Amino acid sequence: MSQYTIGVDLGGTTMTAGLVDENYHIVNKVMWATHLPRPAADLEKALADLCRTVAKNANIPFSDVSYVGIGTPGSVNFTTGFVGFNTNFGYYDWNLGPDMEALLGCKVYVENDANAAAFGEYIAGGAKGFTDAVVITLGTGVGSGIVLGGKLLRGFNFAAGEIGHTVIVKDGRPCNCGRRGCWERYASSRALSEDAREAVRQHPESLMLKLAKGDLDRMNAKIPFDAMEAGDETAREVVNNWIEYVACGIANVVNIFEPEVICIGGGVSNQGETLLAPIRAYVEKETKNITTGRVPAIRACELTNDAGVIGAAALANSI
């Protein structure tokens, strides 16, 4: 009989559950609105209903589900399922794992959502087949997950992998974490959008303004790439400068962990080789300490929105 698990990707806007088979294929997937703000107990009941629904839709008895894994924002103690704080949800000292086990009657693993997504890429996506991997997501911030020897690196406080909050510019741009000059303030997709806005203010003739329909609030991380492809010089400078910041942080990752593969996710990873090729060239130039002549593979993530679901569904294997 097939073994099924359920992975839940819990986000501030939507929560997605997937019924996953032993080959890490999603058999059925259901997405509901998270409907924040709401009491934690109310959300837990909705999560339990979501898990039962995704099994029912696939005609699988819930008793055939080995366990449920949940990837959630916030600081998570993986051994207890306890979420210390989740600022986006407004929950503090959230006993998510034990509460869900009581509601579902099965084992429930809880992990930070970036770690869960990274593990999904490791077992079924762009990092599959490698022993050591770092998965980096360039989004509103810079998220990351580190897998060494097939196991997630969590740290003794379960907060390892906050690579986005390593400083690359001393006394640089202020970050929400309280530091200045964090990598994510220069390398996130939000940083690229901010850089593009500033460039357009200085060069209003740039095609980027036209692509944003004359509204700087509509500037996103795709527009600079589109304008660069169309030959816009200002956009080219913005993109190249941003890619150097991305590559600088990735070179640091190589020097610290020397993983076999680094996977880059987030919407900007859809730029493919336009993004990846210059990063590889920069990293190879900046990591001269590697004596074998080999450098880590640098590639795009493959699972996109399913990484968190698949990774959560496989959490028992991440220990």
C-alpha positions as CSV (number, residue, x, y, z in Angstrom):
1,M,0.0,0.0,0.0
2,S,1.3,3.5,-0.9
3,Q,2.5,5.7,1.9
4,Y,1.0,9.2,1.8
5,T,2.0,12.3,3.8
6,I,0.5,15.8,3.7
7,G,2.5,18.9,3.4
8,V,1.1,22.3,4.3
9,D,2.6,25.6,3.1
10,L,1.1,28.2,5.5
11,G,1.3,31.7,4.3
12,G,-0.1,35.0,5.3
13,T,-2.5,35.2,2.4
14,T,-3.1,31.5,1.5
15,M,-2.5,28.1,3.0
16,T,-1.9,25.2,0.7
17,A,-2.1,21.5,1.5
18,G,-0.8,18.7,-0.7
19,L,-1.3,15.0,-0.5
20,V,2.1,13.6,-1.4
21,D,3.1,10.0,-2.3
22,E,6.3,8.1,-1.6
23,N,7.9,9.4,-4.8
24,Y,7.2,13.0,-3.7
25,H,4.6,13.6,-6.3
26,I,1.6,15.7,-5.3
27,V,-1.5,13.6,-5.7
28,N,-4.0,16.3,-4.8
29,K,-3.6,19.9,-3.7
30,V,-6.1,22.4,-2.0
31,M,-5.5,26.1,-1.4
32,W,-7.6,28.2,1.0
33,A,-7.4,31.8,2.1
34,T,-5.7,32.2,5.4
35,H,-8.1,34.9,6.5
36,L,-5.8,36.8,8.9
37,P,-6.2,38.2,11.4
38,R,-7.9,35.4,13.3
39,P,-7.4,33.6,16.6
40,A,-4.7,30.9,16.5
41,A,-7.2,28.2,17.6
42,D,-9.5,29.1,14.8
43,L,-6.7,28.9,12.2
44,E,-5.6,25.5,13.6
45,K,-9.1,24.2,13.1
46,A,-9.1,25.4,9.5
47,L,-5.7,23.8,9.0
48,A,-7.1,20.5,10.2
49,D,-10.1,20.8,7.9
50,L,-7.8,21.6,5.0
51,C,-5.7,18.5,5.7
52,R,-8.8,16.2,5.8
53,T,-10.2,17.8,2.7
54,V,-7.1,17.2,0.6
55,A,-7.1,13.5,1.5
56,K,-10.9,13.2,1.0
57,N,-10.6,14.8,-2.5
58,A,-8.1,12.1,-3.5
59,N,-10.4,9.4,-2.0
60,I,-7.7,8.5,0.5
61,P,-8.8,7.7,4.1
62,F,-7.0,10.0,6.5
63,S,-5.9,7.0,8.4
64,D,-3.6,6.2,5.4
65,V,-1.7,9.5,6.0
66,S,1.6,8.8,7.8
67,Y,2.0,12.3,9.1
68,V,1.4,16.0,8.4
69,G,4.2,18.5,7.9
70,I,3.7,22.2,8.2
71,G,5.9,25.0,6.9
72,T,5.2,28.3,8.7
73,P,6.8,31.7,8.8
74,G,8.5,32.4,12.2
75,S,11.0,30.9,14.5
76,V,10.2,27.2,14.9
77,N,11.5,24.6,17.4
78,F,11.5,21.6,15.2
79,T,11.8,19.1,18.1
80,T,8.7,20.4,19.9
81,G,6.6,22.0,17.1
82,F,6.6,25.2,19.1
83,V,6.5,28.5,17.2
84,G,8.3,31.2,19.3
85,F,7.0,34.1,17.3
86,N,5.3,34.7,14.0
87,T,5.1,38.4,13.6
88,N,3.1,38.4,10.3
89,F,0.4,36.4,12.0
90,G,0.6,38.2,15.3
91,Y,1.1,34.9,17.2
92,Y,3.7,34.5,20.0
93,D,4.5,31.3,21.9
94,W,2.3,29.3,19.5
95,N,2.0,25.6,20.4
96,L,1.2,24.7,16.8
97,G,2.6,21.1,16.6
98,P,1.0,19.6,19.7
99,D,-2.3,21.4,19.0
100,M,-2.4,20.0,15.4
101,E,-1.6,16.5,16.6
102,A,-4.6,16.7,19.0
103,L,-6.8,17.9,16.2
104,L,-5.7,15.4,13.6
105,G,-4.7,12.4,15.6
106,C,-1.4,11.8,13.8
107,K,2.2,13.0,14.0
108,V,2.7,16.6,13.0
109,Y,6.1,18.1,12.1
110,V,6.5,21.9,12.1
111,E,9.3,23.7,10.3
112,N,10.2,27.2,9.2
113,D,8.7,27.8,5.8
114,A,12.0,28.7,4.1
115,N,13.6,25.5,5.5
116,A,10.7,23.4,4.3
117,A,10.9,24.9,0.8
118,A,14.6,24.3,0.7
119,F,14.2,20.7,1.6
120,G,11.6,20.3,-1.1
121,E,14.1,21.5,-3.7
122,Y,16.6,19.2,-2.2
123,I,14.6,16.0,-2.4
124,A,12.6,16.6,-5.6
125,G,13.8,19.8,-7.3
126,G,16.8,21.6,-8.5
127,A,19.1,20.3,-5.8
128,K,18.0,16.6,-6.2
129,G,20.9,14.2,-6.4
130,F,23.4,16.4,-4.5
131,T,24.6,15.8,-0.9
132,D,25.1,19.3,0.3
133,A,22.9,22.2,-1.0
134,V,22.0,25.8,-0.2
135,V,18.6,27.1,-1.5
136,I,18.2,30.8,-1.7
137,T,15.0,32.6,-2.4
138,L,15.2,36.2,-3.7
139,G,11.8,37.7,-2.8
140,T,10.7,40.5,-0.5
141,G,13.7,39.5,1.5
142,V,16.3,36.9,1.0
143,G,15.3,33.5,2.4
144,S,17.5,30.5,2.6
145,G,17.8,26.9,3.7
146,I,20.9,24.8,4.2
147,V,21.0,21.0,3.7
148,L,24.2,19.2,4.7
149,G,24.6,15.5,4.3
150,G,20.9,15.2,3.6
151,K,19.8,16.9,6.8
152,L,18.6,20.5,7.4
153,L,21.0,22.7,9.3
154,R,18.8,24.2,12.0
155,G,21.2,25.5,14.6
156,F,20.9,25.1,18.4
157,N,18.3,27.8,18.5
158,F,16.6,26.5,15.3
159,A,17.4,29.8,13.5
160,A,20.3,28.8,11.3
161,G,20.3,29.9,7.6
162,E,19.4,33.5,8.0
163,I,21.9,34.3,5.2
164,G,19.8,37.3,4.1
165,H,20.8,39.0,7.4
166,T,24.6,38.7,6.9
167,V,26.1,42.2,6.3
168,I,27.8,42.9,3.0
169,V,27.9,46.7,3.4
170,K,29.0,48.0,6.8
171,D,26.7,50.8,8.0
172,G,24.7,50.4,4.8
173,R,21.0,50.4,4.2
174,P,18.8,49.9,7.3
175,C,17.2,46.5,7.6
176,N,14.0,45.5,9.4
177,C,16.1,43.1,11.5
178,G,17.8,46.0,13.2
179,R,21.1,45.7,11.4
180,R,22.5,47.9,8.6
181,G,23.8,46.7,5.3
182,C,22.2,43.2,5.2
183,W,22.5,41.2,2.1
184,E,18.7,41.2,1.5
185,R,18.7,45.0,1.5
186,Y,20.7,44.8,-1.7
187,A,19.9,41.5,-3.3
188,S,16.2,40.9,-2.8
189,S,13.7,41.4,-5.5
190,R,12.3,44.3,-3.5
191,A,15.8,45.9,-3.5
192,L,15.9,45.6,-7.3
193,S,12.6,47.4,-7.5
194,E,13.8,50.1,-5.2
195,D,17.0,50.5,-7.1
196,A,15.0,50.8,-10.4
197,R,12.7,53.5,-8.9
198,E,15.7,55.5,-7.8
199,A,17.3,55.2,-11.2
200,V,14.1,56.3,-12.9
201,R,13.9,59.4,-10.7
202,Q,17.4,60.4,-12.0
203,H,16.7,59.2,-15.5
204,P,13.0,59.7,-16.3
205,E,13.7,59.0,-20.0
206,S,14.4,55.3,-19.1
207,L,12.1,52.7,-20.6
208,M,11.5,51.4,-17.2
209,L,9.1,54.2,-16.4
210,K,7.1,53.5,-19.6
211,L,6.9,49.8,-18.7
212,A,5.7,50.8,-15.2
213,K,3.0,52.8,-17.0
214,G,4.4,56.0,-15.6
215,D,3.7,54.9,-12.0
216,L,6.8,54.2,-9.9
217,D,4.5,52.2,-7.4
218,R,4.0,49.7,-10.2
219,M,7.8,49.0,-10.6
220,N,8.6,45.4,-10.0
221,A,11.7,43.2,-10.3
222,K,10.8,42.1,-13.8
223,I,10.7,45.5,-15.4
224,P,14.4,46.3,-15.2
225,F,15.2,43.0,-17.0
226,D,12.6,43.7,-19.7
227,A,13.9,47.2,-20.2
228,M,17.5,45.9,-20.3
229,E,16.6,43.3,-23.0
230,A,15.1,46.1,-25.0
231,G,18.4,48.0,-24.9
232,D,17.8,50.5,-22.1
233,E,21.1,51.5,-20.7
234,T,19.8,52.7,-17.3
235,A,18.1,49.4,-16.8
236,R,21.3,47.6,-17.7
237,E,23.2,49.4,-15.0
238,V,20.6,48.7,-12.4
239,V,20.4,45.0,-13.2
240,N,24.2,44.5,-13.4
241,N,24.7,46.3,-10.1
242,W,22.0,44.3,-8.5
243,I,23.4,41.0,-9.8
244,E,26.8,41.9,-8.4
245,Y,25.2,42.2,-4.9
246,V,23.5,38.9,-5.4
247,A,26.7,37.2,-6.5
248,C,28.7,38.8,-3.7
249,G,26.5,37.1,-1.1
250,I,26.5,33.8,-3.0
251,A,30.3,33.9,-3.1
252,N,30.2,34.2,0.7
253,V,27.9,31.2,0.9
254,V,30.4,29.2,-1.2
255,N,33.3,30.2,1.0
256,I,31.4,29.3,4.2
257,F,29.7,26.0,3.2
258,E,31.2,25.0,-0.2
259,P,28.0,23.1,-1.1
260,E,27.8,21.1,-4.2
261,V,24.8,23.1,-5.5
262,I,23.2,26.5,-4.9
263,C,19.6,26.8,-6.1
264,I,18.1,30.3,-6.6
265,G,14.4,30.7,-6.3
266,G,11.8,33.5,-6.4
267,G,10.1,35.1,-9.4
268,V,13.4,36.7,-10.6
269,S,14.9,33.2,-11.1
270,N,12.6,33.0,-14.2
271,Q,15.3,35.2,-15.9
272,G,17.3,32.0,-16.3
273,E,20.8,32.4,-17.7
274,T,20.5,36.2,-17.9
275,L,20.7,36.0,-14.1
276,L,22.7,32.8,-13.5
277,A,25.5,33.2,-16.0
278,P,27.0,36.4,-14.6
279,I,26.5,35.1,-11.0
280,R,28.6,32.0,-12.0
281,A,31.3,34.1,-13.5
282,Y,31.5,36.4,-10.4
283,V,31.5,33.5,-8.0
284,E,34.3,31.6,-9.9
285,K,36.4,34.8,-9.8
286,E,35.7,35.5,-6.1
287,T,36.3,32.0,-4.7
288,K,39.9,31.4,-5.5
289,N,40.4,29.3,-2.4
290,I,38.9,26.3,-4.2
291,T,41.9,24.2,-5.2
292,T,40.2,21.5,-7.1
293,G,39.2,23.7,-9.9
294,R,35.5,22.8,-9.3
295,V,32.9,25.3,-8.2
296,P,29.4,24.5,-7.0
297,A,26.6,24.2,-9.5
298,I,24.5,27.3,-9.5
299,R,21.0,26.8,-11.0
300,A,17.4,27.9,-10.7
301,C,14.9,26.2,-8.4
302,E,12.5,23.9,-10.2
303,L,9.5,23.4,-7.9
304,T,8.3,27.0,-7.7
305,N,5.1,27.2,-5.5
306,D,5.2,23.4,-4.7
307,A,8.5,23.4,-2.9
308,G,7.1,24.3,0.5
309,V,4.3,21.6,0.2
310,I,6.7,18.8,-0.9
311,G,9.4,19.8,1.6
312,A,6.8,19.9,4.5
313,A,5.5,16.5,3.4
314,A,9.0,15.1,3.6
315,L,10.1,16.6,7.0
316,A,10.5,13.2,8.7
317,N,13.5,12.6,6.4
318,S,15.2,15.9,7.2
319,I,16.2,14.9,10.7
